[in-house]
Amino acid sequence: MFYRESMYKPIDVDGEDYYLKPMSCPFHIAVYKNAKKSYRDLPLRYTEYAQVYRYELSGALQGLTRVRGFTQDDAHIICTKEQVHAEVVKCLKFSLYILKSFGLNDFKAYIATKPPKKSIGDDELWNVAIADLIEAVKECGLEYDMDEGGGAFYGPKIDLKINDVLGREWQCSTIQFDFNLPERFKLTYVGADGQEHTPYMVHRALFGSIERFFALLVEHYAGAFPLWLAPVQIGIVSISDVKHGAYCKALSKQLINLGFRVEVNNDNEKLSAKIRKLEIEKVPMIFIVGDNEMSNNTVSVRARGLGDWGQVSIEEFVKKVEPILAMGVPKYQGLDD
């Protein structure tokens, strides 16, 4: 009723209506209902990378940032009323860890409240839930603004919006409080008193849309990804493909076995043209191979933003690059169970 206009029209299959999946919530609910649950089983956390489809208006479509079919890292935590606050805080800390790991440190929280028209549940429950979300945001030390009327139809939410290097704001992680769907889908658990109770649900997406998140990263880094994230981490070029090609191929195999993403440029071009091509592609590390490197079993390294490292062995390179790979990744302080 509240979401149909955002869904594709049904597909008739043998006289039954089938819909392209718009969200994962009902499926995780079905998993929960597969067997009777006790309070000792809670919280239960279900998550998946799900392909979902939403009928966005054609005028709203834009590159990877607004598409009709995308991958959502959707999770649902089903818990008792007493567990809700701790679960929201854990989700929020996990979201912050993920964003900081990608070098996204400029963000702000928004508390989205009850939509004025399309919503379910009474105002008192909404107000209690909103107060709990505000407390969770404060507990994590975040600044926040109120997004009046911006909540989901089933409950309020926390949205984390990122500012990229150009100051543009992007919607990413979201944590949604839900006291409505468990009741409407008749979810229950047996409490310590032996009676059946209705659980609460927390919806959580770390990236939101994976496609949109990749678009954000491309814009944020302007294509110059940090070493750990770059699609190609090392580009190998030789002065002469005929003389040094076999050595380059062996180097590539050795580096791949060490876990690096490597590309060898075998184009029949001048060395300067090969290097220039890798620089335009913003490959973080460029290995140059000539007679001296092949004789000494070394490579000459040009590190983007760090200058020339001169001739080094692969063992020396790995030692030098390890702290760069680890740079900026925060220590995880999220779930403890």
C-alpha positions in Angstrom: 0.0 0.0 0.0 2.8 2.5 1.0 5.4 1.3 -1.5 3.6 0.1 -4.6 4.2 3.2 -6.7 8.0 2.6 -6.3 7.7 -1.0 -7.5 7.6 -2.5 -11.0 4.3 -3.8 -12.3 3.6 -7.5 -11.5 4.6 -10.2 -13.9 2.0 -12.9 -14.6 3.5 -16.4 -14.2 1.0 -19.2 -14.6 -1.8 -17.0 -13.4 0.1 -15.7 -10.3 1.5 -12.2 -9.9 5.2 -12.0 -9.3 7.1 -8.8 -8.5 10.7 -7.8 -8.9 12.2 -7.7 -5.4 12.2 -4.1 -4.1 13.7 -4.9 -0.6 14.8 -7.8 1.6 12.7 -7.1 4.7 9.9 -9.6 4.0 12.3 -12.4 3.1 14.3 -12.0 6.3 11.0 -12.0 8.2 10.1 -15.3 6.5 13.5 -16.7 7.7 12.7 -15.6 11.2 9.3 -17.2 11.1 10.7 -20.6 10.0 10.9 -21.8 13.6 9.7 -20.7 17.0 12.0 -18.3 18.8 12.9 -17.8 22.4 14.2 -14.6 24.1 17.5 -16.6 24.4 17.8 -16.6 20.6 17.7 -12.8 20.4 19.1 -10.7 19.0 19.1 -12.4 15.6 20.9 -10.6 12.8 20.2 -11.4 9.1 22.1 -9.8 6.3 22.7 -10.2 2.5 23.9 -8.4 -0.6 20.7 -8.4 -2.5 19.8 -7.3 -6.0 16.7 -5.1 -5.7 14.6 -3.2 -8.3 12.8 0.1 -7.9 10.9 2.0 -10.5 12.6 5.3 -10.3 11.2 8.1 -12.5 13.3 8.4 -15.7 14.1 12.1 -14.8 15.7 11.0 -11.5 18.1 8.4 -13.1 21.7 9.4 -13.1 24.8 7.3 -13.7 25.5 4.9 -10.8 24.0 7.3 -8.2 20.4 6.7 -9.1 19.5 3.4 -10.9 16.5 1.1 -11.2 18.4 -2.1 -10.3 21.1 -2.1 -7.6 22.8 -4.1 -4.9 21.8 -3.3 -1.4 23.7 -4.5 1.7 20.6 -5.0 3.7 20.5 -6.3 7.3 17.7 -6.8 9.8 18.2 -7.3 13.5 15.3 -8.8 15.4 15.5 -8.2 19.1 13.7 -7.5 22.3 12.6 -4.0 23.4 15.4 -4.0 25.9 18.1 -4.8 23.3 17.0 -2.2 20.7 19.2 0.7 21.9 22.4 -1.4 22.1 21.8 -2.8 18.7 21.2 0.7 17.2 24.5 1.9 18.7 26.4 -1.2 17.4 25.0 -0.6 13.9 26.0 3.1 14.1 29.5 2.3 15.3 29.9 -0.3 12.5 28.7 2.2 9.9 31.2 4.8 11.1 34.0 2.2 11.0 33.2 1.3 7.4 33.1 4.9 6.2 36.3 5.9 8.0 38.0 2.8 6.5 37.3 4.2 3.1 38.8 7.6 4.1 35.3 9.2 4.4 35.6 11.2 7.6 33.4 14.2 6.9 29.8 13.2 7.6 26.7 14.2 9.6 23.8 12.3 11.0 20.2 13.1 10.3 17.2 11.9 12.4 14.3 11.3 10.0 10.9 11.6 11.6 7.4 10.3 10.8 6.1 11.1 7.2 3.0 13.2 7.3 0.9 11.0 5.0 2.3 7.5 4.3 3.1 6.0 7.6 1.9 3.4 10.2 1.9 3.4 14.0 0.8 6.0 16.5 2.7 9.2 17.3 3.6 8.1 20.9 5.6 5.1 19.6 7.3 7.2 17.0 8.3 9.8 19.5 9.8 7.2 21.8 11.7 5.7 18.9 13.0 9.1 17.7 14.2 9.9 21.2 16.1 6.6 21.3 17.8 7.3 18.0 18.8 10.8 19.1 20.4 9.3 22.3 22.3 6.7 20.1 23.7 9.5 17.9 24.8 11.5 20.9 26.4 8.4 22.4 28.5 8.0 19.3 29.6 11.7 19.5 27.9 12.7 16.2 26.4 16.1 15.3 22.9 15.7 13.9 20.0 17.6 12.3 16.3 16.7 12.2 14.9 15.5 8.9 11.2 16.3 9.5 9.0 13.8 7.7 11.9 11.9 6.1 11.4 8.6 7.9 10.4 5.3 6.4 6.6 4.5 6.5 7.3 1.9 9.3 9.6 3.9 11.6 12.1 6.7 12.1 15.8 6.3 11.0 19.3 7.7 11.2 20.8 8.7 7.9 24.6 9.3 7.6 25.3 11.7 4.8 28.9 12.1 3.5 30.6 15.3 2.3 33.1 14.5 -0.5 36.2 16.5 -1.3 34.1 19.0 -3.2 31.7 19.5 -0.3 28.9 17.6 -2.0 26.6 15.7 0.3 25.8 12.0 -0.4 23.4 9.6 1.3 25.0 6.4 2.5 24.5 4.4 5.7 21.0 4.2 7.2 19.7 2.7 10.4 15.9 2.4 10.8 14.0 1.7 13.9 10.9 -0.5 13.3 8.2 -1.4 15.7 5.5 -1.8 13.0 6.5 -4.6 10.6 7.0 -7.2 13.3 3.5 -6.7 14.5 2.0 -6.6 11.0 3.8 -9.8 10.1 2.9 -11.4 13.4 6.5 -12.0 14.6 6.7 -13.4 18.1 9.2 -14.8 20.6 8.7 -16.6 23.9 9.8 -14.4 26.8 11.3 -15.4 30.1 7.8 -15.3 31.5 6.8 -18.1 29.1 4.4 -15.8 27.2 4.6 -14.7 23.5 5.8 -11.2 22.8 6.3 -9.1 19.7 10.0 -8.3 18.9 11.4 -5.1 17.5 13.4 -4.8 14.3 16.3 -2.6 13.2 17.0 -2.2 9.5 20.6 -1.5 8.6 22.5 -0.7 5.4 26.2 0.2 5.6 26.7 1.3 2.0 23.1 1.6 1.0 23.5 1.0 -2.7 26.8 -0.5 -3.6 26.7 1.1 -7.0 26.1 4.6 -5.5 28.9 4.0 -3.0 31.3 3.2 -5.8 30.3 6.4 -7.6 30.9 8.3 -4.4 34.4 6.9 -4.0 35.3 7.7 -7.7 34.1 11.3 -7.1 35.7 11.6 -3.7 39.2 10.3 -4.8 38.9 11.7 -8.4 40.0 8.3 -9.5 43.2 8.4 -7.5 42.3 5.6 -5.1 44.6 4.8 -2.2 46.9 1.8 -2.7 44.7 -0.7 -0.8 41.6 0.2 -2.8 43.0 0.8 -6.3 41.8 -1.7 -8.9 45.3 -2.0 -10.3 47.9 -1.4 -7.5 51.1 -2.0 -9.5 51.8 -1.3 -13.2 54.9 -2.9 -14.7 56.7 -1.4 -17.7 59.9 -2.4 -19.5 62.4 -0.5 -21.5 62.4 -3.4 -24.1 59.6 -5.9 -24.3 61.9 -8.3 -26.2 64.7 -8.2 -23.6 62.7 -7.7 -20.4 59.3 -9.2 -21.1 59.9 -12.6 -19.5 61.3 -10.9 -16.4 58.2 -8.7 -16.2 55.9 -11.6 -16.5 57.8 -13.5 -13.7 57.6 -10.4 -11.5 53.8 -10.1 -12.1 53.3 -13.7 -11.1 55.3 -13.2 -7.9 53.4 -10.1 -7.0 50.0 -11.6 -7.7 51.0 -14.6 -5.4 51.8 -12.0 -2.7 48.2 -10.6 -3.0 48.8 -7.5 -5.2 46.7 -6.5 -8.2 49.1 -6.1 -11.1 49.1 -5.2 -14.8 52.0 -5.5 -17.2 52.1 -3.0 -20.1 53.4 -4.9 -23.2 52.4 -2.2 -25.7 54.9 -1.6 -28.4 55.5 2.0 -27.3 58.3 4.2 -25.9 58.9 3.8 -22.1 57.8 7.4 -21.5 54.4 6.7 -23.2 53.9 3.6 -21.1 54.6 5.5 -17.9 52.4 8.3 -18.9 49.5 5.9 -19.6 49.8 4.5 -16.1 50.0 8.0 -14.6 46.8 9.0 -16.4 45.1 5.9 -15.1 46.4 6.9 -11.6 48.0 3.6 -10.8 49.6 4.0 -7.4 52.8 2.1 -8.0 54.8 1.9 -11.3 57.6 -0.6 -11.7 60.2 0.1 -14.3 62.4 -2.7 -15.6 65.6 -2.4 -17.6 69.0 -4.2 -17.9 70.2 -3.1 -14.4 66.9 -4.2 -12.7 67.0 -7.5 -14.5 70.6 -8.1 -13.6 70.2 -7.2 -9.9 66.8 -8.9 -9.6 65.2 -5.6 -8.6 62.7 -3.0 -9.9 62.8 0.8 -10.0 59.7 2.1 -8.2 57.7 5.3 -8.8 55.1 5.8 -6.0 52.3 8.2 -6.7 52.6 11.1 -4.4 55.7 9.7 -2.7 58.3 10.1 -5.5 61.0 7.7 -6.8 62.1 4.9 -4.5 65.0 3.9 -6.7 65.9 0.3 -7.2 64.5 -2.1 -4.6 64.0 -5.8 -4.4 60.5 -7.2 -4.1 61.2 -8.1 -0.4 62.2 -4.4 0.2 59.2 -3.2 -1.6 56.8 -5.3 0.5 58.4 -3.9 3.7 58.1 -0.3 2.5 54.5 -0.7 1.3 53.0 -2.5 4.3 52.5 0.6 6.4 51.0 2.4 3.4 48.5 -0.4 2.9 47.5 -0.1 6.6 47.5 3.7 6.7 44.2 5.3 7.7 42.3 2.1 8.6 40.8 2.5 12.1 40.7 -0.1 14.7 37.4 -1.8 14.8 35.4 -1.3 17.9 32.0 -2.7 16.8 30.2 -5.9 17.7 31.6 -7.8 20.6 29.5 -11.0 20.1 
